[in-house]
Amino acid sequence: MHMFTILCCRSTQFADDFAGMASGSDAAAVEVILQDTLDKLQIWTKKLDMDLNISKTKVMLFADNNPGQVTIGIDGATIEQVDEFKYLGVMLDTRLRFEAHAEYACTKARKACAKVNRLIHGRKGLSVQLGVQLYKCLVRSHLEFAVPAWANLPDSSLKKLERVQGQCLRSIIGARAHTCLEAMEVITNMMPIRFRAQELCVSQFMHIKRKPDDSNLQTALRTAEIVHGKMTPMLKYVSREFQRSLGNLEIERDTGCQVANMMDGVAVGLIDLCEGTGGAGNRSHKQKTIGQRRVTEFVKEHGDQAVMVFLTVRFRMISFALAVVRQC
């Protein structure tokens, strides 16, 4: 049996979350790796004068059957092990079936649909066309958020998503209670949920395949394991079928600007406009005049060029610098 865990930590000084992962053949092996990861994370946070919020730090153990228990501690306190946890907007469960996330998405979609319904007011308010647009923007976005990561849903959960879409469309177009969902989707030109999920998965697959072969996403896609019906994102299934349909065709690589070569052919100069003008609390009238003149001259000279502005904050001292970016 193969297991892996995820440890979600929250810092008390900044609104940032950290996550550590470990994998192994049993819970004991995973526990050792994850405890070592947590110890290193604690050392790193201490160096930055931060403390981990133990009450909001959770650990989850993922497996295709009974995951068991792991004991992870920090400063004498044991981290709570949970069966469900929301991370980056997606509800995770121990078997990665995402039934809890489907229920969570349906709840958010119903609340958003209720707000749209108040605007419709029995066909006396918004038009059907505008109601459909609002549904696509405000309601359906909850049903399809991050869907390539959790689209491998049981059929029962998928039907819940379809029912929510049917309820929303029924109220928007003013249809009767037993109107066929397929008919409403045709009238509103709305794609069924299961086909919409496949479309988004294929789109994400194309986005990944266009990246360089050594990118992290390409590596993750190549090394992903398939266990039929268990812990498998729909993206992998769709990508295989899509690759077969391509035949001998090749996917064009992304020719956009990459992080590694973003600054190629660009000269960067640094101009410190605050040099010699004192601090914010003790700046004299003469120093203020000098600073204003520098800013005016800078804007006049570089107003038609691309400029990057950097704000550097160190403890209570704040320094400003302007970097002028010019094409060589």
KEVOVEX-167438 format. One line per 4 residues: for each residue x, y, z of C-alpha. Coordinates in steps of 0.2 Angstrom, whole numbers, plus 5000, padded with zeros to 4 digits. Layout:
BEGIN
X:Y:Z ~ ...
***
This chain:
BEGIN
5000:5000:5000 ~ 5007:5017:4995 ~ 5003:5032:5006 ~ 5007:5050:5006
5003:5064:5018 ~ 5001:5083:5017 ~ 5005:5095:5032 ~ 4996:5112:5031
5004:5125:5042 ~ 4999:5143:5045 ~ 5011:5157:5051 ~ 5005:5168:5065
5015:5183:5058 ~ 5010:5183:5040 ~ 4994:5178:5031 ~ 5003:5164:5022
5001:5145:5023 ~ 5014:5132:5021 ~ 5012:5114:5016 ~ 5024:5099:5018
5022:5082:5009 ~ 5029:5065:5012 ~ 5026:5048:5004 ~ 5030:5030:5009
5024:5012:5009 ~ 5017:5013:5026 ~ 5011:5026:5039 ~ 5027:5024:5050
5038:5028:5036 ~ 5028:5043:5031 ~ 5028:5049:5049 ~ 5047:5049:5050
5049:5059:5034 ~ 5035:5072:5039 ~ 5041:5075:5056 ~ 5059:5079:5049
5050:5091:5037 ~ 5041:5099:5051 ~ 5057:5101:5061 ~ 5066:5109:5046
5051:5121:5043 ~ 5051:5126:5061 ~ 5070:5130:5061 ~ 5066:5141:5045
5052:5150:5052 ~ 5062:5154:5068 ~ 5076:5162:5058 ~ 5063:5174:5050
5056:5178:5068 ~ 5039:5168:5064 ~ 5029:5156:5074 ~ 5018:5142:5068
5000:5143:5073 ~ 4998:5125:5080 ~ 4979:5126:5082 ~ 4977:5129:5063
4990:5117:5058 ~ 4983:5100:5052 ~ 4990:5084:5045 ~ 4981:5072:5033
4985:5054:5028 ~ 4980:5049:5010 ~ 4978:5031:5005 ~ 4966:5020:4995
4960:5011:5010 ~ 4961:5014:5029 ~ 4975:5027:5031 ~ 4978:5024:5049
4986:5037:5061 ~ 5002:5047:5061 ~ 5009:5057:5076 ~ 5017:5073:5072
5022:5085:5085 ~ 5030:5102:5088 ~ 5035:5110:5104 ~ 5027:5096:5114
5010:5098:5105 ~ 5003:5085:5094 ~ 4996:5091:5077 ~ 4978:5086:5074
4975:5073:5061 ~ 4959:5077:5050 ~ 4949:5068:5037 ~ 4945:5083:5027
4954:5099:5024 ~ 4951:5114:5012 ~ 4967:5119:5004 ~ 4968:5132:4990
4950:5132:4989 ~ 4948:5113:4986 ~ 4941:5101:5000 ~ 4953:5087:5001
4948:5070:5009 ~ 4959:5055:5014 ~ 4954:5045:4998 ~ 4954:5059:4986
4936:5055:4980 ~ 4932:5074:4982 ~ 4914:5070:4987 ~ 4915:5083:5001
4922:5096:4988 ~ 4907:5093:4976 ~ 4895:5096:4991 ~ 4905:5112:4995
4905:5118:4977 ~ 4886:5115:4976 ~ 4883:5125:4992 ~ 4893:5140:4986
4884:5139:4969 ~ 4867:5139:4977 ~ 4871:5154:4988 ~ 4877:5163:4972
4862:5158:4962 ~ 4850:5165:4976 ~ 4858:5182:4974 ~ 4855:5182:4955
4837:5176:4958 ~ 4834:5191:4968 ~ 4838:5202:4953 ~ 4827:5192:4942
4811:5195:4953 ~ 4799:5184:4943 ~ 4804:5190:4926 ~ 4801:5208:4930
4820:5212:4932 ~ 4834:5205:4922 ~ 4832:5198:4905 ~ 4835:5179:4902
4851:5183:4892 ~ 4858:5193:4906 ~ 4853:5180:4919 ~ 4863:5167:4909
4878:5178:4908 ~ 4877:5181:4927 ~ 4875:5162:4930 ~ 4891:5159:4919
4901:5172:4929 ~ 4895:5171:4947 ~ 4888:5153:4949 ~ 4896:5141:4937
4913:5147:4942 ~ 4910:5139:4959 ~ 4905:5122:4951 ~ 4921:5122:4940
4934:5130:4951 ~ 4950:5120:4949 ~ 4940:5106:4941 ~ 4956:5097:4933
4962:5093:4950 ~ 4946:5085:4956 ~ 4935:5080:4941 ~ 4937:5061:4945
4921:5062:4954 ~ 4909:5047:4958 ~ 4893:5048:4947 ~ 4883:5052:4962
4893:5068:4966 ~ 4893:5073:4947 ~ 4874:5072:4947 ~ 4873:5084:4962
4883:5097:4951 ~ 4871:5094:4937 ~ 4855:5096:4948 ~ 4862:5113:4954
4865:5119:4936 ~ 4847:5113:4932 ~ 4840:5122:4947 ~ 4849:5138:4942
4844:5138:4924 ~ 4826:5134:4929 ~ 4824:5149:4939 ~ 4833:5160:4926
4822:5156:4911 ~ 4806:5153:4922 ~ 4804:5135:4917 ~ 4792:5123:4926
4798:5112:4940 ~ 4799:5096:4930 ~ 4807:5104:4914 ~ 4820:5093:4906
4838:5098:4910 ~ 4844:5094:4893 ~ 4831:5105:4885 ~ 4835:5120:4897
4854:5118:4892 ~ 4850:5119:4874 ~ 4839:5134:4876 ~ 4852:5143:4886
4866:5137:4875 ~ 4874:5130:4891 ~ 4886:5115:4891 ~ 4882:5100:4902
4893:5100:4918 ~ 4902:5083:4913 ~ 4906:5089:4896 ~ 4912:5106:4903
4923:5097:4915 ~ 4931:5087:4901 ~ 4934:5103:4891 ~ 4943:5111:4905
4953:5096:4908 ~ 4959:5096:4890 ~ 4962:5114:4890 ~ 4973:5112:4906
4982:5097:4898 ~ 4986:5108:4882 ~ 4992:5122:4893 ~ 5004:5109:4902
5010:5101:4886 ~ 5015:5118:4878 ~ 5027:5121:4892 ~ 5046:5115:4891
5049:5097:4894 ~ 5059:5101:4910 ~ 5046:5111:4918 ~ 5038:5105:4935
5021:5103:4927 ~ 5027:5092:4913 ~ 5037:5081:4925 ~ 5022:5079:4936
5011:5074:4921 ~ 5024:5061:4915 ~ 5026:5053:4932 ~ 5008:5053:4938
5002:5035:4942 ~ 4986:5029:4936 ~ 4976:5018:4948 ~ 4959:5015:4940
4945:5023:4950 ~ 4956:5028:4965 ~ 4965:5043:4968 ~ 4967:5048:4950
4963:5065:4943 ~ 4952:5065:4928 ~ 4965:5076:4919 ~ 4976:5060:4917
4962:5050:4909 ~ 4957:5064:4897 ~ 4975:5068:4892 ~ 4978:5050:4887
4962:5049:4876 ~ 4966:5066:4869 ~ 4984:5061:4865 ~ 4977:5046:4855
4965:5057:4845 ~ 4980:5069:4840 ~ 4988:5055:4830 ~ 5004:5061:4822
5000:5079:4826 ~ 5012:5088:4838 ~ 5007:5102:4851 ~ 5016:5118:4848
5027:5124:4862 ~ 5023:5140:4871 ~ 5034:5154:4863 ~ 5029:5167:4876
5042:5175:4888 ~ 5048:5163:4901 ~ 5055:5167:4918 ~ 5073:5162:4913
5074:5173:4898 ~ 5062:5187:4904 ~ 5077:5200:4905 ~ 5086:5195:4890
5091:5210:4879 ~ 5085:5222:4893 ~ 5097:5234:4902 ~ 5092:5239:4920
5098:5255:4928 ~ 5095:5260:4946 ~ 5090:5278:4951 ~ 5088:5281:4970
5077:5297:4970 ~ 5078:5298:4989 ~ 5097:5298:4991 ~ 5103:5313:5002
5085:5318:5006 ~ 5084:5313:5024 ~ 5071:5302:5033 ~ 5052:5304:5032
5051:5311:5050 ~ 5066:5323:5049 ~ 5066:5329:5031 ~ 5070:5348:5029
5061:5360:5017 ~ 5077:5360:5006 ~ 5077:5341:5005 ~ 5059:5340:5001
5062:5353:4987 ~ 5077:5342:4980 ~ 5066:5326:4980 ~ 5051:5335:4971
5063:5341:4958 ~ 5071:5324:4955 ~ 5054:5316:4953 ~ 5048:5330:4941
5064:5328:4931 ~ 5063:5309:4931 ~ 5045:5309:4925 ~ 5049:5322:4911
5064:5311:4905 ~ 5057:5294:4906 ~ 5038:5297:4905 ~ 5036:5288:4888
5047:5272:4893 ~ 5043:5256:4903 ~ 5048:5259:4921 ~ 5048:5246:4935
5046:5253:4953 ~ 5053:5243:4968 ~ 5048:5247:4986 ~ 5060:5239:4999
5054:5238:5017 ~ 5066:5233:5030 ~ 5060:5233:5048 ~ 5054:5251:5051
5066:5259:5038 ~ 5058:5262:5021 ~ 5068:5265:5006 ~ 5062:5269:4988
5071:5265:4972 ~ 5066:5267:4954 ~ 5073:5255:4941 ~ 5072:5261:4923
5070:5247:4910 ~ 5076:5251:4893 ~ 5077:5240:4877 ~ 5095:5238:4871
***
